[in-house]
Amino acid sequence: MQDVKEGNIPPKMSRNTLRLRYIYRGICALILTSFALGMFLLVWLDYVTGNNHTGYLLGYGNIGLASMLYILLFAIFGKFLHAFKIGVERKSKQLASIVLTVLIADFFEVFVSITILNNFRYFFDFAWRYILLFLVQSIVLGLTVMLMVDLYRKIIKPLPVVIIHGDEENDILMKINQIPQKYTVEKSVRYDDPNLSLENLVENCTSIMVNAVPANVENQIIKLCFEKDKRIYIVPQLADIILKSSESLNVMDTPLYLSRNLGMRLWQRFIKRTMDILLSGISLIVLSPIFLFTAIAIKLEDGGPVFFRQDRITKDNKHFMIVKFRSMIVDAEKDGRPHPAGEKDNRITRVGRVIRACRIDELPQLFNILSGNMSIVGPRPERYEHVDKYTQEIPEFKYRTKVKGGLTGYAQVYGKYNTTPLDKLKLDLMYISNYSIVLDFQIILETVKILFQKESTEGFDTERANEIHDEVSKAQFFTRREK
């Protein structure tokens, strides 16, 4: 990347071009909702015409109420799951979003519809129709979404971004280059380049990304972007993430930000623990056939133990033994030292590759959740050796143990298996500092979506796995420290 000089500033994208993105997504959302509603009404009208037990004639009021409720369910969950953000997500994730939206809307509509009809005796008769409806909707809307994404990428140009960076190295540039359909990096420039005029740069660019520059420079760029109505992206410091959850106050005529830093409230802990017990208990019952088949497959392959236990760290640095289905050969770490799994690790068994890809190896952790050592949602519990090493390099890494470790978490749905420790910390802090029951629910739904993403199950490449094993270089582990 060349540095940005005076007179060598990339062209800016017009505001009309930027607005076209939102107009296109709005039209797509309207089309998807209309398709889903139309297919729903065909099934609903066919059923209620012969099964109306409300005592009232089927009229526009009934159709209007059913339509309004379905649109409301579809729109709320679609927005919640980013089903309408055409061109933002990858195709696989976009497809998973729309299918999951349809599934949830149809599930709730079963209960809504039989309530309207006052006919609970025919629940299963109604349910199977909605199952068929879901399958048809998934195919039709899935194909429509794929076409919409392809069309978006043809008519909407990637957003040009100029990166202003400091001394520290990180991989944000590499990550942006991996999604060329969304962004194109026009230039990358150091904040202290003597030939750089920040004001001219902001004036003539479409968007700015600020990456690890001094606070005074960051403040100046933020003000310039606000003044000139330009969008700005900022790679946050750890303190920025913590402050994001603060409450706005006024002391007389002086505005303040208040971060209480009290953790979960008593009622939140009670609801979370209740959810953990109910969800893990029900899941163990429902998934018992998968447990049985997996155990048999592991035993038949090499005759070794079915389960794998390992020392992990949870809330308040408490040690516990995490339980997984064994996916590697027996004594994969017989030297007692951690060996992170590589992408083509020959220690992984044939059964192990399947259950790792499908996340089945994680299911026995439901027992850890039921016993209270883990939660459904929370930062992934790390090995003691890793926590000790990462904390030496990033003292703030210990913040992850302010809550229980989880089966899934913010870093799992928005990161990858080989996400750097610092980025994992940032993602987990976003969960810890912004905790809510709604956020837990969203992460659970997002977890279903990432099953469709190959990169979320990637192991470390061979070189990276060896680096972690041998602990050769601090710089290769951590790309940025908060100053």
Secondary structure by P-SEA (a helix, b strand, c coil): ccccccccccccccaaaaaaaaaaaaaaaaaaaaaaaaaaaaaaaaaccccccccccccaaaaaaaaaaaaaaaaaaaaaacccccccccaaaaaaaaaaaaaaaaaaaaaaaaaaaccccaaaaaaaaaaaaaaaaaaaaaaaaaaaaaaaaaccccbbbbbbbccccccaaaaaaacccccccccccccccccccaaaaaacccbbbbccccaaaaaaaaaaaaaabbbbbbbccaaaaaaccbbbbbcccccccccccccccaaaaaaaaaaaaaaaaaaaaaaaaaaaaaaaaaaaacccccbbbbbbccccbbbbbbbccccccccccccccccccccccccccaaaaaaaaaccccccaaaaaaaccccccccccccaaaaaaaaaaccccccccccccccccaaaaaccccccaaaaaaaaaaaaaaccaaaaaaaaaaaaaacccccccccccaaaaaaaaaccccccccccccc
